[in-house]
Amino acid sequence: MKFLASAQLLLAAVAEAAFTWQNVKIGGGGGFVPGIVFHPTAKGVAYARTDIGGLYRLNSGDDSWTAVTDGIADHDNWHNWGIDALALDPQNENMVYAAVGMYTNDWDPKPGSIIRSSDKGATWKTTSLPFKVGGNMPGRGMGERLAVDPANSKILYFGARSGNGLWKSTDGGATFSKVSSFTAVGTFIPDPKDVGGYNGDKQGLAFVTFDSTSGTTGGATKRIFVGTADNTTASVYVSEDAGSTWNPVKGQPGKYFPHKCVLQPKEKALYLTYSDGTGPYDGTLGAVYRYDITAATWKDITPVSGGDLYFGFGGLGVDMQKPGTIVVASLNSWWPDAQIFRSTDSGATWSKIWAWANYPDMNLYYGLTTSKAPWIKTGFIDTDTKDLGWMIEALVINPLDSNHWLYSTGLTVFGGHDLTKWDSAHNVTIQSLADGIEEFAVQDLVSPPGGSELLAAVGDDSGFTFKDTASLKTSPKTPWMNPIWSTSLSVDYAGASVKNIVRVGNTAGSQQVAVSSDGGSSWNVYSGADTNMNGGTVAYSANADTVLWSTSSNGVQRSQYQSSFSSVSSLPSGAVIASDKQNNTVFYAGSGATFYVSTNTGTSFSKAGSLGSATAVRDIAANPTKAGDIWVSTDAGIFHSTNYGSSFTQVSTSLKNTYQIALGRGSGSTWNVYAFGTGPAGAKLYGSADNGASWTDIQGSQGFGAIDSCKLAGSGNTAGQVYVGTNGRGVFYASGTIKKRSEGMAFKA
C-alpha cells in the first residue's frame, strides 16, 4: 500500500507503528523444556523445545538462547508455541524441523503441523498435518518423535499421537504420508475415564531413532527403531529394510514405557530409559537398558534397585566421544532430590551425583550456581530440597565436547562445562544455563505511576517486581516471597498510594492474599484472608484500605482494614472488577452486558450506564490520575466514561471484540490507550493516542500467541512504553510514539 497523505480517509485509521519488542528479563527459563538436541557434527548448533513457549536456538558463545518461533505464533496460530518434537538434519546444520501444536483434545481447535527452516529458524515453512499435535500434552518429554534420515535429507519420520501412527516424508518435510506397514499406534491412555480431557488420549509413538551404522538401501538408512507408548506387549519396533516392514525387537523389556532412545554408533548399541508412566509428572519405577544391535541382546543396566529405586528414568545423555560413557537422570524423585547417574563402562557400574552421608546429611558431588537468574536460588533452591530439579526428560552431552552437558527441569535448564571431572574428582559444576529462555505464563501485569515500573504475576514461579526501567534488563534477585505461591493470578496497586500492592494466588488450603507497602519489594500475608478462598482477580482501593476480590469459587468478596472477607451479594460470581485509582470510595465491576459501580468502597454495587450492544465485559481500566475516567473492553469493542460509568461512549467501531485494555503514559500529561482486539490489521495489539478516535497496530510481526490469553499494562512512568504478558513467552515490552489521527499520518501497511 502506498503512503497516505492523511489518515482521515478512514473514520478510525489503523496503521502500523515501529515498535521493537524485547523480553523483560526474568531469566532462568521458568518452565518445562522437554527436549534438547545438538547437531551431531556442527559445533555449537543446538535447539531446545518448550511445551508452551516455542523453540529456542543456542548461542554457543555465551550459553544463551534465542527464540526462533515468535513470528509464527500469532492469534490464529497460538498453538505453534507447543513443540512436541524436534529434529536436525545431520547433513545440513542450517536445517531444523519441529512438530507443532498444543493439545490433542478440543482445547486446541486446529490440527498440528511440521515446520521446517533452512536458515536456523530465521524463517519457516509449514506443512499441515491431518491430525492434532500435543506439545503440552502428557508424554511430551518422550522423544524425539521426529527424525531426519542421516543418509538422506529428504526422508523424515514422525511418530504421531492419538492413534495416528507413523508418518513419512520423502521430500524434505514438504509433504507427509502415513506408513501403512507400521501398525502399532501406542495405545496407552493415562486416564481412560477422562474422555475428551487432558489425560484421555492415546499417547502414541515415543521416538524415532535411525541406526547410522546399518548402511543404506535405495539411498535410505536400512535400520530404523520406533518406540511406542505401550507396556503390555512390545514398545520398540525395528525395520531392517528402510521402513518397508516392521517387527517388534526380540527380547525387549515389556514392563515400562520407553522415554528416550539414543544410538552410540561406535558401540553399535542403543541406550534406552524407561518409566512406569509416560511423564512428565509421574514415574515411581523404571529401568535403563542397553541393546547390543550386533548381538541382538538386551541388558538391564538400571543404576539402582530395591528400596533405592522409587522413580522412573527420563533424561539420557550419551557421550559420542567416549564410547560407553552415559548419564541418566531420575524422571521425578520428589524427595529429597533428583538423582543423576554416570557410567563409563556401558552401564556395568555407576556413580551418583549425590549420596547420603549420616542422614539427613548428604554428600554433594557438585556445586550449583544460578548467577544468570539469581531468583532461582533465592526462591527455589534455598527453600526446597530439590536443588537438581524435577521432570528431567531432556539430558544431553554435546556430541563434540564431552565436558559440555545440559539437562532441563520443570523450572530451568541446568548444565556445565566440566562434566568429565565427574570421573577424576567426582565433582562437577552445574549452572542455570537458560539465559534467553523466557517460558513464563503471565497472569497479570501492572505499572503504578510513580511506583515500581512493573509487577508481573506469573504461573508456577510466583511473580516478580522490577523497580525501574533499567531493571527490566536484569534478572531479579528474588521472586515474590513471604508468602511465595506456585502461581500469583492477579496484582493491583492503590492509585493514591502506589507503594501499596495487593496480590492473590490460587493454592488451595493456605491464605492467598498478600500485601506490600514498599512497591512489591517485600510482602506479608493479608490477615483477613482465610484458607478457603483462592484464585480470581483482585482490586485495591485508591488509599489501600479496601480489597475487593473476585474469587474463583466463592464469588466476589470484600475486606477493609485487613478484616475478614465478606460476600458482596450485589455482584454475580466471576465479575470483572477494578478500583478507581483516585477516589477511594469507588469500585467498578462488569458481568455479562451489565456494568456496575460502588460508591461505598465495594460494600454494594448498582447497575450503571449502558454498554450498547455489548454482551460480555472483559476488562476494565481506570485512568491512573483522573477519578471517574474509565475504559471498558467488551465483545462489541471499547467504551469510555468520564462520569464514573453513569454513561458511556463507544470510542470507535474499527476495533471490535476486544480483550485486555490498559492506559499508559503518553506525551505530556496525556495517556495512551492500549487494547487487544480485532481491527483492520487483524486480531492484534493496538494503541491510541487520541482517546480511541484512531488506532495503530503496535504489534507488527511479533507473535504474542492468542490475544485472549495475553495480559497488558501501559507504563505508568515511561512515555510510550507498553508491556504484554504472554502464556508461555514471558513479558514483552516496547516503546514508541503513536500519532493522532489529526496529525495526518503516513504509515506503511
Protein Blocks (a to p, Z undefined) as FASTA:
>chain_A
ZZdfbfklpmbacdddddddddddebhnlpacfbdcddfklghiacdddfknopadddfk
nopacdfklmmmcfklmmmmpcfbdcddfklmkbccddedfbfclkbmbdcdddddfego
maccddddfbdcdfkbghklgccfbdcdfkbmkbccdddeehnapaddfegomaccddfk
lmbgojacfblmlghiaklccebjabdcddfknopeehiafbdcdddddfklcfbdcdfe
golaccddehiafkbccfbdcddfklopadddddfbebjmbojbdcdddddfklopacdf
bfbgcjllccdcfbdcddfklghiacdddfbdcbfbdcddddfegolaccdfbdcfddfb
dcdfbdcddfklmmlmmmmmmmcfblnoghilbccddfkbmkbccdddfkbccddjklmm
mmmnopacdddfkghiacbccfbdcddehiafbdcddehklpacdfblklmmpccfbdce
hiacfbafbdcddfklmkbccdddfbehiacbdcdfehomaccddfkbcfkbgehidddd
fkopaccdddfklojaddeehiacdddfkbcehiacdddfkbmkbccddehjbccddfeg
olaccddddehjafbdfbdcddfkbghiacdddfkbccddfegolaccdfbfkbghiabd
dddddehjbccdddddddfkopcddddfegolaccdfklmacebjfklpccdddfkbghi
acdddeheapaddddddddfklopaddZZ
